[in-house]
Amino acid sequence: MDLAPKKIDWYIFKRFMGTFIVALVLIIGIVIIFDISEKIDDFVSKKAPLDAIVFDYYLNFIPYFVNMFSPLFVFITVIFFTSRMAANSEIIAILSCGISFHRMMRPYIAGAFLIAALSLALNLWIIPRANHDRLIFEEKYIKKRNSAAGSNVHYQISPGEFVYMESFSKWNNTGYKFTLEKIEDNQLVSKLSAETAAWDSTAGCWRLKKYFIRDYENGVLKDNVRTGLQVDTVINLNVSDFYRNEKTVEELPAKALSELIATQKMRGDANVQFSLVEEHTRLALPFSAFILTIMGVALSSKKKRGGIGWNLAIGIGLSFSYILFLRFSQMFVYTGTLPPGIALWLPNVLYTFIAAFLYKIAPK
């Protein structure tokens, strides 16, 4: 089998990537214009500096938006230029020269591979760092910081160490009715209780007030109970752990996200679902480039009397349905219906079957 690229391969590959880049530039420009018109009142009322708007927000917004809607861009690109080739009888000429339909797919798959690799790199390393600055800007100039208190906070901060707070206020970074328990061999060893536990950002520790320390032996309380008005303690729990949600995990690079997931699983933290959804979405989304490329070629390779309008309509509809399904599948995780590894990959599995069916019935 001759794997060396031919002129026709370079021709299709260049058309693919060139149309993809043009589509990106046009759509991004339109989206930014609409986004500015929507947020201009917030920018003016909160006196956001122009350089912050450009560099901290929109420069970091572009890779986030491009990656989120990359399936749409890929599908529209393939539908558009393949339909043009079919309308100009170029595909008929290619097949008439003895090049099979399967062989013609090679430059398409090469283009999809390049886009998938770029999307994966964006997801794992570039976008998390861009999201950090973007989310800080949004919190400062667009949205208000959530200061609501959490209730019944219960974490395993390390093997055998458990922290409980009856409530935690994000307004003053203080936990109320604090308890730290140490357990060995299923026996309670010590219990530290305090009225309040305030985070000291300077010292990087928790400042406990009106505390009691009780020691146990074989699960039975010893005679000595230590007490005091104030003590500082360092535990494997940071104030930033109380601010983690579906947005803050978007700021973490791949390695930091994996470490956070391991920590949250050990703690029994309910917020681990946000981290797992983010991890699997980053890995599942790039594979859509292959699926939607095959679907696009299968739908648009046949010459139609109505031109490319009908193909574009079908392409936009299918690509939007894929994006919506990918977002909707996250609800299966939050409701406990499916584990993240299944829910987030379900759209890819379903659309792979659709792509295989369309490819099978495509005229060859």
LUMFI-449145 format. One line per field, with one value per residue (C-alpha): residue in three letters; x, y, z. Coordinates in nm, 3 decimals. Layout:
# residues N
r = [Ala	...] $
u = [X	...] $
v = [Y	...] $
w = [Z	...] $
END
This chain:
# residues 364
r = [Met	Asp	Leu	Ala	Pro	Lys	Lys	Ile	Asp	Trp	Tyr	Ile	Phe	Lys	Arg	Phe	Met	Gly	Thr	Phe	Ile	Val	Ala	Leu	Val	Leu	Ile	Ile	Gly	Ile	Val	Ile	Ile	Phe	Asp	Ile	Ser	Glu	Lys	Ile	Asp	Asp	Phe	Val	Ser	Lys	Lys	Ala	Pro	Leu	Asp	Ala	Ile	Val	Phe	Asp	Tyr	Tyr	Leu	Asn	Phe	Ile	Pro	Tyr	Phe	Val	Asn	Met	Phe	Ser	Pro	Leu	Phe	Val	Phe	Ile	Thr	Val	Ile	Phe	Phe	Thr	Ser	Arg	Met	Ala	Ala	Asn	Ser	Glu	Ile	Ile	Ala	Ile	Leu	Ser	Cys	Gly	Ile	Ser	Phe	His	Arg	Met	Met	Arg	Pro	Tyr	Ile	Ala	Gly	Ala	Phe	Leu	Ile	Ala	Ala	Leu	Ser	Leu	Ala	Leu	Asn	Leu	Trp	Ile	Ile	Pro	Arg	Ala	Asn	His	Asp	Arg	Leu	Ile	Phe	Glu	Glu	Lys	Tyr	Ile	Lys	Lys	Arg	Asn	Ser	Ala	Ala	Gly	Ser	Asn	Val	His	Tyr	Gln	Ile	Ser	Pro	Gly	Glu	Phe	Val	Tyr	Met	Glu	Ser	Phe	Ser	Lys	Trp	Asn	Asn	Thr	Gly	Tyr	Lys	Phe	Thr	Leu	Glu	Lys	Ile	Glu	Asp	Asn	Gln	Leu	Val	Ser	Lys	Leu	Ser	Ala	Glu	Thr	Ala	Ala	Trp	Asp	Ser	Thr	Ala	Gly	Cys	Trp	Arg	Leu	Lys	Lys	Tyr	Phe	Ile	Arg	Asp	Tyr	Glu	Asn	Gly	Val	Leu	Lys	Asp	Asn	Val	Arg	Thr	Gly	Leu	Gln	Val	Asp	Thr	Val	Ile	Asn	Leu	Asn	Val	Ser	Asp	Phe	Tyr	Arg	Asn	Glu	Lys	Thr	Val	Glu	Glu	Leu	Pro	Ala	Lys	Ala	Leu	Ser	Glu	Leu	Ile	Ala	Thr	Gln	Lys	Met	Arg	Gly	Asp	Ala	Asn	Val	Gln	Phe	Ser	Leu	Val	Glu	Glu	His	Thr	Arg	Leu	Ala	Leu	Pro	Phe	Ser	Ala	Phe	Ile	Leu	Thr	Ile	Met	Gly	Val	Ala	Leu	Ser	Ser	Lys	Lys	Lys	Arg	Gly	Gly	Ile	Gly	Trp	Asn	Leu	Ala	Ile	Gly	Ile	Gly	Leu	Ser	Phe	Ser	Tyr	Ile	Leu	Phe	Leu	Arg	Phe	Ser	Gln	Met	Phe	Val	Tyr	Thr	Gly	Thr	Leu	Pro	Pro	Gly	Ile	Ala	Leu	Trp	Leu	Pro	Asn	Val	Leu	Tyr	Thr	Phe	Ile	Ala	Ala	Phe	Leu	Tyr	Lys	Ile	Ala	Pro	Lys] $
u = [0.000	0.139	0.111	0.295	0.063	-0.043	-0.130	-0.497	-0.424	-0.252	-0.533	-0.806	-0.598	-0.528	-0.894	-0.992	-0.757	-0.796	-1.176	-1.156	-0.938	-1.159	-1.470	-1.300	-1.204	-1.548	-1.749	-1.519	-1.547	-1.928	-1.938	-1.708	-1.925	-2.239	-2.059	-1.938	-2.289	-2.422	-2.157	-2.082	-2.300	-2.103	-1.773	-1.879	-2.053	-1.762	-1.496	-1.312	-0.979	-0.953	-0.632	-0.798	-1.098	-0.876	-0.595	-0.744	-1.090	-1.120	-0.770	-0.840	-1.203	-1.109	-0.938	-1.218	-1.487	-1.299	-1.256	-1.613	-1.759	-1.485	-1.729	-1.951	-1.657	-1.527	-1.864	-1.950	-1.602	-1.627	-1.986	-1.905	-1.595	-1.693	-2.030	-1.847	-1.623	-1.926	-2.111	-1.808	-1.792	-1.446	-1.539	-1.674	-1.344	-1.145	-1.342	-1.325	-0.946	-0.945	-0.914	-1.153	-1.383	-1.188	-0.860	-1.012	-1.088	-0.717	-0.654	-0.981	-0.868	-0.527	-0.697	-0.923	-0.617	-0.444	-0.755	-0.806	-0.442	-0.470	-0.798	-0.644	-0.344	-0.579	-0.787	-0.502	-0.261	-0.351	-0.718	-0.687	-0.428	-0.636	-0.946	-0.767	-0.735	-1.075	-1.263	-1.086	-1.196	-1.555	-1.567	-1.436	-1.620	-1.916	-2.030	-2.045	-1.853	-2.069	-2.054	-2.314	-2.226	-2.183	-2.342	-2.251	-1.903	-1.754	-1.414	-1.159	-0.846	-0.605	-0.632	-0.779	-0.833	-1.182	-1.292	-1.645	-1.788	-2.150	-2.128	-1.869	-1.903	-1.730	-1.782	-1.517	-1.358	-1.465	-1.602	-1.833	-1.858	-1.528	-1.428	-1.111	-1.113	-0.826	-0.907	-0.667	-0.772	-1.137	-1.088	-1.121	-0.779	-0.834	-1.098	-1.033	-1.338	-1.359	-1.629	-1.479	-1.200	-1.089	-0.848	-0.528	-0.406	-0.076	0.028	-0.154	-0.328	-0.660	-0.700	-0.919	-1.097	-1.242	-1.103	-1.113	-0.880	-0.994	-0.770	-0.908	-0.763	-0.943	-1.235	-1.264	-1.208	-0.900	-0.908	-0.713	-0.903	-0.699	-0.866	-0.771	-0.890	-0.691	-0.457	-0.330	-0.337	-0.216	-0.422	-0.458	-0.748	-0.718	-0.973	-0.963	-1.124	-1.448	-1.455	-1.415	-1.705	-1.768	-1.589	-1.277	-1.181	-1.162	-0.847	-0.649	-0.397	-0.421	-0.182	-0.332	-0.682	-0.586	-0.433	-0.746	-0.969	-0.759	-0.779	-1.154	-1.222	-1.021	-1.211	-1.551	-1.600	-1.926	-1.757	-1.553	-1.831	-1.736	-1.373	-1.462	-1.693	-1.417	-1.157	-1.367	-1.495	-1.139	-1.058	-1.386	-1.432	-1.126	-1.247	-1.550	-1.323	-1.295	-1.664	-1.802	-1.549	-1.665	-2.029	-1.968	-1.801	-2.069	-2.347	-2.198	-2.001	-2.299	-2.385	-2.733	-2.949	-3.027	-2.660	-2.491	-2.772	-2.944	-2.612	-2.521	-2.860	-2.820	-2.460	-2.544	-2.835	-2.630	-2.333	-2.553	-2.730	-2.389	-2.284	-2.618	-2.602	-2.247	-2.364	-2.683	-2.489	-2.330	-2.670	-2.651	-2.348	-2.496	-2.815	-2.622	-2.777	-2.447	-2.079	-1.872	-1.670	-1.988	-2.199	-1.937	-1.836	-2.194	-2.232	-1.915	-2.035	-2.382	-2.252	-1.988	-2.271	-2.445	-2.122	-2.068	-2.422	-2.391	-2.052	-2.194	-2.479	-2.269	-2.235	-1.895] $
v = [0.000	0.338	0.570	0.865	1.166	1.253	1.588	1.517	1.452	1.788	1.955	1.819	1.874	2.238	2.298	2.138	2.337	2.662	2.652	2.557	2.858	3.098	2.962	3.009	3.369	3.466	3.301	3.420	3.776	3.754	3.600	3.866	4.144	3.994	3.930	4.292	4.422	4.199	4.288	4.651	4.776	4.567	4.688	5.053	5.035	4.850	5.055	4.760	4.877	4.836	4.633	4.394	4.353	4.273	4.069	3.918	3.842	3.818	3.688	3.406	3.370	3.281	2.941	2.848	2.927	2.768	2.442	2.432	2.467	2.289	2.009	2.271	2.430	2.094	1.977	2.303	2.310	1.956	2.001	2.332	2.251	1.890	2.007	2.259	1.985	1.765	2.054	2.115	1.741	1.718	1.412	1.237	1.310	1.176	0.851	0.818	0.824	0.499	0.652	0.472	0.650	0.497	0.626	0.972	0.980	0.974	1.354	1.412	1.185	1.357	1.695	1.556	1.415	1.754	1.930	1.661	1.691	2.070	2.039	1.792	2.020	2.314	2.111	1.974	2.266	2.593	2.653	2.586	2.864	3.094	3.017	3.131	3.491	3.485	3.368	3.623	3.896	3.765	3.754	4.109	4.287	4.067	3.841	3.880	3.642	3.389	3.450	3.196	2.962	2.589	2.358	2.018	2.006	1.661	1.568	1.291	1.502	1.208	0.838	0.825	1.203	1.352	1.716	1.834	2.188	2.259	2.557	2.751	3.117	3.229	3.589	3.570	3.229	3.090	2.750	2.706	2.407	2.264	1.904	1.713	1.339	1.091	0.722	0.426	0.063	0.169	0.327	0.696	0.821	1.196	1.459	1.830	2.057	2.434	2.698	2.856	2.782	3.092	3.069	3.270	3.347	3.490	3.188	2.937	2.767	2.747	2.956	2.772	2.954	2.801	2.458	2.124	1.829	1.488	1.181	0.827	0.482	0.180	0.408	0.520	0.882	0.942	1.159	1.451	1.705	1.996	2.327	2.681	3.005	2.993	2.763	2.745	2.415	2.302	2.031	1.900	2.135	2.475	2.755	2.722	2.378	2.550	2.753	2.464	2.417	2.346	2.671	2.656	2.308	2.459	2.643	2.329	2.172	1.797	1.690	1.922	1.806	1.439	1.514	1.703	1.411	1.169	1.403	1.459	1.086	1.023	1.298	1.187	1.536	1.569	1.826	1.545	1.513	1.854	1.744	1.412	1.579	1.825	1.548	1.326	1.621	1.727	1.379	1.304	1.630	1.602	1.267	1.443	1.572	1.220	1.136	1.457	1.460	1.117	1.219	1.541	1.367	1.098	1.357	1.599	1.388	1.341	1.614	1.760	1.985	2.219	2.307	2.314	2.481	2.158	1.996	2.295	2.282	1.912	1.966	2.252	2.056	1.743	1.933	2.136	1.818	1.664	1.966	1.973	1.599	1.636	1.909	1.726	1.408	1.595	1.591	1.210	1.253	1.523	1.322	1.002	0.822	0.727	0.739	1.012	0.761	0.641	0.957	1.182	0.923	0.828	1.101	0.981	0.620	0.708	0.941	0.686	0.448	0.730	0.812	0.443	0.416	0.733	0.623	0.283	0.430	0.710	0.683	0.539] $
w = [0.000	-0.101	0.198	0.040	0.004	-0.350	-0.502	-0.445	-0.074	-0.036	-0.230	-0.001	0.315	0.227	0.142	0.473	0.695	0.499	0.520	0.888	0.971	0.773	0.948	1.287	1.217	1.085	1.360	1.640	1.511	1.510	1.859	2.005	1.861	2.017	2.347	2.367	2.301	2.581	2.841	2.754	3.041	3.293	3.151	3.176	3.514	3.680	3.496	3.345	3.191	2.814	2.835	3.083	2.853	2.555	2.712	3.029	2.894	2.516	2.445	2.693	2.582	2.223	2.289	2.531	2.274	1.983	2.169	2.298	1.948	1.755	1.655	1.492	1.309	1.186	1.059	0.883	0.726	0.589	0.470	0.300	0.098	0.022	-0.111	-0.328	-0.461	-0.533	-0.703	-0.927	-1.011	-0.853	-0.646	-0.955	-1.131	-0.833	-0.820	-1.200	-1.186	-0.990	-0.643	-0.408	-0.167	0.123	-0.022	-0.068	0.306	0.395	0.381	0.566	0.849	0.851	0.892	1.164	1.343	1.340	1.474	1.742	1.853	1.878	2.068	2.313	2.372	2.430	2.673	2.881	2.905	2.732	2.812	3.190	3.220	3.000	3.207	3.522	3.400	3.228	3.538	3.758	3.516	3.511	3.890	3.920	3.641	3.538	3.820	4.196	4.415	4.594	4.969	5.073	5.357	5.320	5.575	5.718	5.567	5.621	5.470	5.511	5.477	5.507	5.595	5.944	5.976	5.944	5.956	6.023	6.022	6.097	5.858	5.661	5.567	5.250	5.358	5.634	5.555	5.890	5.987	6.287	6.522	6.400	6.475	6.386	6.459	6.431	6.397	6.406	6.362	6.365	6.709	6.792	6.910	6.956	6.897	6.858	6.886	6.848	6.834	6.522	6.274	6.081	5.787	5.837	5.485	5.612	5.815	5.590	5.881	6.066	6.383	6.630	6.913	7.232	7.159	7.341	7.281	7.401	7.390	7.374	7.440	7.295	7.220	7.586	7.689	7.902	8.210	8.061	7.848	7.720	7.652	7.552	7.400	7.076	6.883	6.526	6.340	5.996	5.827	5.474	5.404	5.238	5.217	4.838	4.874	4.975	4.653	4.413	4.172	3.805	3.712	3.927	3.803	3.453	3.567	3.652	3.410	3.349	3.627	3.889	3.795	3.838	4.178	4.284	4.180	4.387	4.688	4.652	4.622	4.937	5.120	4.998	4.854	4.658	4.430	4.274	4.015	3.873	3.844	3.682	3.430	3.341	3.303	3.077	2.871	2.796	2.665	2.486	2.294	2.062	1.925	1.779	1.500	1.354	1.397	1.250	0.964	0.849	0.887	0.692	0.398	0.386	0.378	0.126	-0.121	-0.352	-0.602	-0.536	-0.749	-0.463	-0.409	-0.069	0.128	0.225	0.323	0.542	0.713	0.794	0.905	1.140	1.285	1.352	1.494	1.727	1.839	1.919	2.128	2.311	2.378	2.513	2.752	2.843	2.922	3.214	3.384	3.393	3.620	3.846	3.896	3.964	3.667	3.500	3.600	3.426	3.221	3.052	3.044	2.882	2.621	2.535	2.265	2.093	2.096	1.963	1.689	1.591	1.498	1.310	1.125	1.038	0.901	0.690	0.559	0.463	0.257	0.105	-0.275	-0.359] $
END
